[in-house]
Amino acid sequence: MRVVLAPDSFKESMSAATAVDAMRRGVLSVMPDAQCLGVPLADGGEGTVDALVAALGGAVVTTTVTGPLGTAVEARYGWVEAERFAVVEVAAAVGIDLVPLGERDIWRAGSRGVGELLLHALDQGARRVVVGLGGTVTNDGGAGMLQALGARLLDGVGADVPPGPAGLEALHSVDASGLDPRLAPLDVLLACDVTNPLLGPSGASAVFGPQKGAAPQDVARLDAALAVLAAHLGRLAGHDVASIPGAGAAGGIGAALLACTHARLRPGIEVV
């Protein structure tokens, strides 16, 4: 008998590859003659790089970026040289597994490392990028990522706002003139496993905030902070991005990428 083993990862428990190994052992324990074919899957979250690199014959590139709480972390992304094609998981830079449960601080956590990963891919010569949205410990609407990519998020006296949603509460204006010009022609596909908008009862703060350290009394305030950013993202894009299904993915990184690139959103399982 042939058995296809095609699991996704289990959040904060095991990778898809580890799940395949466990399933293979289980199958062989009761059917020793079975032929097991392992096909680790992903839906835009953890495991997306490994799945696409394996399928496309690419390589893994490792670099140092800013982690969610400001310390340096080693992050990896997939690279297919012949096609100048990068596969970036936002979780590699700002994943929830990078911060132990007792140390999560949703007000300070920022997404700068995601922007740094994208810049590294651009420096490699990337023309196409798949960005896997999911598994982050951040809820800053992609503000830190935008800052890394060259935008300035300014308070009322013209100073750069600090990382995280706490900084968004002081946000007064966004100067996008310094955004990296290589973003304009970049072909960006966002692989997303959720359809949540950025704001409201189905938005990033209300649905995903609690697992990232938000207390019940924080949710409305977090949503209000994202609403401030959303107004500026809408002006940057020339249309409302906050209500697009998937804009709330990865703590709002989806909304920021929709605003600063010509990104398209697709269900992650279809991409992988």
C-alpha positions as CSV (number, residue, x, y, z in Angstrom):
1,M,0.0,0.0,0.0
2,R,1.1,3.5,-0.8
3,V,0.4,6.2,1.8
4,V,0.8,10.0,1.1
5,L,1.6,11.9,4.3
6,A,0.8,15.6,3.7
7,P,0.4,17.5,7.0
8,D,0.9,21.2,7.7
9,S,2.8,22.3,10.8
10,F,1.3,22.3,14.3
11,K,1.7,25.8,15.8
12,E,4.3,26.0,18.5
13,S,4.4,22.2,18.6
14,M,6.1,20.6,15.5
15,S,7.1,21.4,12.0
16,A,5.4,19.8,9.0
17,A,8.5,17.7,8.4
18,T,8.5,16.5,12.0
19,A,4.8,15.6,11.6
20,V,5.6,13.6,8.5
21,D,8.3,11.6,10.4
22,A,5.8,10.9,13.2
23,M,3.1,9.9,10.8
24,R,5.5,7.6,8.9
25,R,6.5,5.8,12.1
26,G,2.8,5.4,13.0
27,V,1.9,3.9,9.6
28,L,4.9,1.6,9.5
29,S,4.1,0.3,13.1
30,V,0.9,-1.2,11.8
31,M,1.7,-1.6,8.1
32,P,5.4,-2.5,7.9
33,D,5.3,-2.9,4.1
34,A,3.6,0.4,3.3
35,Q,5.4,2.8,1.0
36,C,5.1,6.2,2.6
37,L,5.5,9.4,0.6
38,G,6.1,12.5,2.7
39,V,4.9,15.8,1.4
40,P,5.2,18.5,4.1
41,L,2.7,21.3,3.3
42,A,2.2,24.9,4.4
43,D,-0.5,27.5,4.0
44,G,1.6,30.7,4.2
45,G,2.8,30.3,7.8
46,E,5.6,28.2,9.2
47,G,7.0,25.7,6.7
48,T,6.3,27.7,3.6
49,V,10.0,28.3,2.8
50,D,10.9,24.6,3.2
51,A,7.9,23.4,1.1
52,L,8.6,25.8,-1.8
53,V,12.3,25.4,-1.7
54,A,11.9,21.6,-1.9
55,A,9.4,21.8,-4.7
56,L,11.4,24.4,-6.8
57,G,14.9,23.1,-6.2
58,G,16.0,26.4,-4.4
59,A,18.3,27.1,-1.6
60,V,18.0,28.6,1.9
61,V,19.6,32.0,2.6
62,T,20.3,33.0,6.3
63,T,20.8,36.5,7.5
64,T,20.7,38.5,10.7
65,V,17.6,40.7,11.3
66,T,15.9,42.6,14.1
67,G,13.7,40.3,16.1
68,P,10.3,41.3,17.4
69,L,11.6,42.8,20.6
70,G,14.6,44.5,19.1
71,T,17.3,41.9,19.6
72,A,19.1,40.3,16.7
73,V,17.8,37.0,15.3
74,E,19.0,34.6,12.6
75,A,16.3,34.4,9.9
76,R,16.1,32.4,6.7
77,Y,14.3,32.7,3.4
78,G,14.1,30.6,0.2
79,W,15.9,31.6,-2.9
80,V,15.6,30.3,-6.5
81,E,18.6,31.9,-8.4
82,A,17.5,31.1,-11.9
83,E,14.2,32.9,-11.4
84,R,15.4,35.6,-9.1
85,F,12.6,34.4,-6.8
86,A,12.5,34.7,-3.0
87,V,10.2,33.0,-0.5
88,V,9.9,34.9,2.7
89,E,8.1,33.8,5.9
90,V,7.4,36.7,8.1
91,A,7.5,34.3,11.1
92,A,11.2,33.7,10.4
93,A,11.9,37.3,11.6
94,V,9.0,38.0,14.0
95,G,7.5,34.6,14.7
96,I,5.6,33.8,17.9
97,D,8.0,31.0,18.7
98,L,10.8,33.5,19.0
99,V,9.4,35.0,22.2
100,P,8.5,32.7,25.2
101,L,5.0,33.0,26.4
102,G,5.9,34.9,29.6
103,E,8.0,37.5,27.7
104,R,5.5,38.5,25.0
105,D,4.8,42.2,24.9
106,I,2.3,43.1,22.2
107,W,2.8,46.8,22.7
108,R,6.5,46.8,22.0
109,A,6.8,44.0,19.4
110,G,7.6,45.3,16.0
111,S,8.0,44.0,12.4
112,R,11.2,45.7,11.4
113,G,12.9,42.3,10.7
114,V,10.4,41.5,8.0
115,G,11.5,44.6,6.1
116,E,15.1,43.7,6.6
117,L,14.5,40.2,5.1
118,L,12.8,41.8,2.1
119,L,15.7,44.2,1.6
120,H,18.2,41.3,1.7
121,A,16.2,39.5,-1.0
122,L,16.2,42.7,-3.1
123,D,19.9,43.0,-2.6
124,Q,20.1,39.4,-4.0
125,G,18.3,40.6,-7.1
126,A,14.8,39.4,-6.4
127,R,12.2,40.1,-9.0
128,R,9.5,38.0,-7.5
129,V,8.7,37.4,-3.9
130,V,6.2,35.1,-2.1
131,V,5.5,36.4,1.4
132,G,4.0,33.9,3.8
133,L,1.8,35.7,6.2
134,G,1.2,34.1,9.6
135,G,2.6,33.0,12.9
136,T,3.8,36.4,14.1
137,V,4.0,37.8,17.6
138,T,3.5,41.3,16.3
139,N,0.4,43.5,16.0
140,D,1.9,46.7,14.6
141,G,0.2,46.8,11.2
142,G,3.6,46.3,9.5
143,A,4.8,49.7,10.8
144,G,8.3,48.4,11.6
145,M,8.6,46.7,8.2
146,L,7.7,50.0,6.5
147,Q,10.4,51.8,8.5
148,A,13.0,49.3,7.5
149,L,11.9,49.7,3.8
150,G,12.5,53.4,4.0
151,A,9.3,55.0,5.1
152,R,9.3,57.4,8.0
153,L,6.5,57.2,10.6
154,L,6.5,60.5,12.4
155,D,4.9,61.9,15.6
156,G,3.5,65.4,16.0
157,V,7.0,67.0,16.3
158,G,8.5,65.1,13.4
159,A,10.3,62.4,15.3
160,D,10.2,58.7,14.3
161,V,7.7,56.8,16.4
162,P,9.1,53.9,18.5
163,P,8.4,50.2,17.6
164,G,5.1,48.5,18.2
165,P,1.5,49.6,18.6
166,A,2.6,51.9,21.4
167,G,4.4,54.0,18.7
168,L,1.3,54.1,16.5
169,E,-0.7,55.9,19.2
170,A,1.6,58.8,18.6
171,L,1.6,58.6,14.8
172,H,0.8,61.9,13.1
173,S,2.1,61.4,9.5
174,V,3.8,59.0,7.2
175,D,6.5,60.1,4.7
176,A,6.8,57.4,2.1
177,S,9.2,59.3,-0.2
178,G,12.1,57.2,1.1
179,L,10.6,53.8,0.3
180,D,13.0,51.6,-1.6
181,P,12.3,52.2,-5.3
182,R,12.9,48.5,-6.0
183,L,9.6,47.8,-4.4
184,A,7.7,49.4,-7.3
185,P,8.4,46.8,-10.0
186,L,8.6,43.9,-7.5
187,D,6.1,41.0,-8.2
188,V,4.7,40.3,-4.7
189,L,2.3,37.4,-3.9
190,L,1.0,37.2,-0.3
191,A,0.3,33.7,0.8
192,C,-2.3,33.9,3.6
193,D,-4.3,31.4,5.6
194,V,-6.9,33.8,7.0
195,T,-9.4,36.3,5.6
196,N,-9.5,38.7,8.5
197,P,-9.6,42.5,7.8
198,L,-7.2,44.7,9.7
199,L,-9.8,46.3,12.1
200,G,-12.9,45.6,14.0
201,P,-14.3,42.5,15.8
202,S,-12.8,40.2,13.1
203,G,-9.6,42.1,12.9
204,A,-6.0,41.5,13.9
205,S,-6.2,42.8,17.4
206,A,-9.5,41.1,18.4
207,V,-8.9,37.7,16.9
208,F,-5.1,37.2,17.2
209,G,-4.1,39.7,19.8
210,P,-4.8,37.5,22.8
211,Q,-2.4,34.8,21.7
212,K,0.3,37.4,21.3
213,G,0.0,38.7,24.9
214,A,-3.0,41.2,24.7
215,A,-5.2,41.3,27.7
216,P,-8.9,41.7,27.2
217,Q,-8.7,45.4,28.1
218,D,-6.0,45.9,25.5
219,V,-8.0,44.9,22.4
220,A,-9.9,48.1,21.8
221,R,-6.8,50.3,22.3
222,L,-4.8,48.1,20.0
223,D,-7.5,48.3,17.3
224,A,-7.6,52.1,17.7
225,A,-3.8,52.3,17.2
226,L,-4.1,50.2,14.0
227,A,-6.9,52.5,12.8
228,V,-4.5,55.4,13.0
229,L,-2.0,53.6,10.8
230,A,-4.8,52.3,8.5
231,A,-5.8,55.9,7.6
232,H,-2.3,56.6,6.4
233,L,-2.0,53.3,4.6
234,G,-5.2,54.1,2.7
235,R,-3.7,57.4,1.6
236,L,-0.5,55.7,0.5
237,A,-2.3,53.1,-1.5
238,G,-5.0,55.5,-2.9
239,H,-7.7,53.2,-1.6
240,D,-8.9,51.5,1.6
241,V,-6.7,48.5,2.4
242,A,-7.8,47.8,5.9
243,S,-11.1,46.1,4.9
244,I,-9.5,43.8,2.3
245,P,-9.8,40.1,3.4
246,G,-6.4,39.1,4.7
247,A,-5.2,42.6,5.5
248,G,-5.2,41.6,9.2
249,A,-2.9,38.7,8.6
250,A,0.4,38.6,10.5
251,G,-0.6,41.4,12.8
252,G,-1.5,43.7,9.9
253,I,1.6,43.1,7.8
254,G,-0.7,42.1,5.0
255,A,-2.3,45.6,5.0
256,A,1.1,47.4,4.9
257,L,2.3,45.2,2.0
258,L,-0.9,45.9,0.1
259,A,-0.3,49.6,0.6
260,C,3.4,49.8,-0.3
261,T,3.6,47.3,-3.2
262,H,1.4,46.0,-6.0
263,A,0.9,42.8,-3.9
264,R,-1.8,40.2,-4.6
265,L,-3.3,38.0,-1.9
266,R,-4.0,34.3,-2.4
267,P,-4.8,31.5,0.0
268,G,-1.5,30.0,1.1
269,I,-2.5,26.4,0.4
270,E,-3.0,27.3,-3.2
271,V,0.4,29.0,-3.5
272,V,2.3,26.1,-1.8
